[in-house]
Amino acid sequence: MKIVQQVKQKAGFQMLKKISEPVRIKHAFNFDTAKSIGILYQDDDERLYNKIRAFAKELKEKHEVKNIRALGYVPVKEKMLPIWQSQKLEFGYFTQDDLNWHRRPVSRVTAFRNEDFDMLIDLSDGNVLPLLYLFKESKAKMKIGLQTSGAEKFADFMLILRPPVVFENYLQQLKIYLGNSALK
């Protein structure tokens, strides 16, 4: 069973290379100038989910971002979905059941994929294949990710963090660089 998953993963990364990025207008934003922000993350536990919700709330209240949409990949089957995943309006999710053979998301993600965000932030470690598909295929004007990750190839703005990447440090660095209204 594990060999099949490895083959799917390898085929998925090959397929990711073949998919072309959409034509998009690149533009730099900070949290104060962005009107819409998309957030991608891997939903592993409730504490992480709550930190991302708090971050989204801070963006809305402190920086007055009008439209925030978050999409989490929950790496389990739909029937094993955790209880905290009772989604709110701005948060969506997709599971293993929503992936094709190449691990590309095909269900529940179309609206998010087609949304023209000012900023798209990958809050995963940048190496989650289903999230990489969405990150690459997004029409966002500015894509933010980690350097030395799979998202690096598709990002416009990259943060450099020493491994192991600690989520709280990642958020802190995002707030320092993109929360500074003097940077435009």
N, C-alpha and C positions, 0 to 999 in steps of 0.2 A: 504494500500500500504506500509506503514512504517513497519508493522508487517512482511510482506513478506521479506523486506530488512534485518530486524533483524534476521529472520530465516536463510536466505542465509548467512549472516555474521557468525552466530554461526556454521552453517554446514561447512562453509569454514575453520574456525579455527580448527574444528575437523578433517577435511580432511588434513589440513596442518600438523597436528601431525602424521598422518598415512603415509605421503610420506617420503620415506627415502632420506637422503642426498647422493649425489654422492660420490664415492670414489675419493679423491683428495689428492694431495701432498701439505701439508701445508708448507709455507715458509714465513719468515718475510721480508718485504721490507720497504723502505722509498721512498719518491718521487723521489730521485735521482737514486735509483737502479731499480725502476720499469720501465719496457718497455711498459707495457699495463695496462690501468686503465679503469674499468667500473664504471659508476656512475648511481645510481638509485635515482629518485626523484619524488615527486608528484608535478605536474605542475598546481599550483593554480592561479598564476597571472604572468603577463609579467615581473614585477620587479624581482621576484624570478628566472624566466627563464633566464633573462639577467645576474643575479649574478652567476648562474651556468655556463653560457657560458663564463663569465669572468674568473671564477675559472679554467675551462677547458683550456682556452687560457693561463693562467698563468702556469699551469702544463706543457703545451707544450713548452712554450718559456723559462721559468725560469729553469725548471727541465729537459727539453729535453725528456719528455715522448713521445715516438714515436706514440703510438696508444691509443687514448682516445675515448671511446664510451659512450654516455649518453643515457639513456632511461627513459622517463618521463611517468608517469601515469596521464592522464587527466580524472578526474572523471565526465565526461559528455558523452552524446551520440555523435557519430561521426558527425552528422549533426550540432551539437552545438559547434564544435571545434573552439577555439579562433583564431583570425587572425594571432597572433604572432607565431602560431604553424606551420609556413611555415618552415619545417625542413631543416636543413643543413645536410651535409654528416655525421657528427659525432653524430648528435642528432636524436633520434627516439622517437616515442611516441606510446602509445596504449590507448584505451578508454574503456568505459563500454561495448561497442559493441564487444570487443575482449576478454571478460571474459565468462567463462562457468557458470553454475548455482552456483557452489561453489566459484565463484569470482576468479577463477584461470585463469591467462592469457593463451590463447590458440592460438591466432593469433598475427602476427607481432613480436613475441618475441623469436622465435626458435633460430635464429642466435645468439642473445644476450645471451640467456640461455646456449647455447653450447660453447660459446667462453671461452677460457682458459686464463682469465685475471691474471696478477700478483696480482693486487689489485682490490677489488670491494668495493665501498663506497656507503653506504645507506645514502643519504642526506635528507631523510624524517625523520619524528619523530620516525620511527621504528615500527609503528603500522598500517601501510597501508597494508591490507591483500594481494592485488594483488602484491605489491612489496615484501612482505615477501615470497611469493611463489618463486619468481625469486631469491631472496637472498639465500634462503635455497637450491634451486636446482642448483645454480651456482657451477662451477668447479674451481672458482678462488682460487689461492694459499693463499691469505690473504683477509679476509672479515672484513670490518670496519663498526661499527655501534654504536648506543648509548646504554649505560647500562640503565637498568630499562625500556626497550622497548621490543617489541616482537622480534626484531632482535637480542637481547642479546643471545638467545639460539644458534644462528648459527654463531655469530661473533667470530673472532680470536682476534681482537683488539677492545676494547670498550672505549669510552670516557664517562666520568662522568660529566654531566652538571646538575645544579640545575633547576628544573622546575620553570617557563615555559621555555622551550628551545627556545632560540632566534637563528635564522638561522645564523646570522653574528657571534655570539659567537661560534657556532659549527664549522664554517669554520675557524675561527681564531685558535681554539684548534687543528683542523686537521693540519693546517699549522705549528703550534708550534711543535707538536709531530712528524708528518710524514715528515715535511719539513727540519728537522734537519739531515744533512748528517752524523753527528757523531753517530747517532743511527742506528744500523744495526741489 
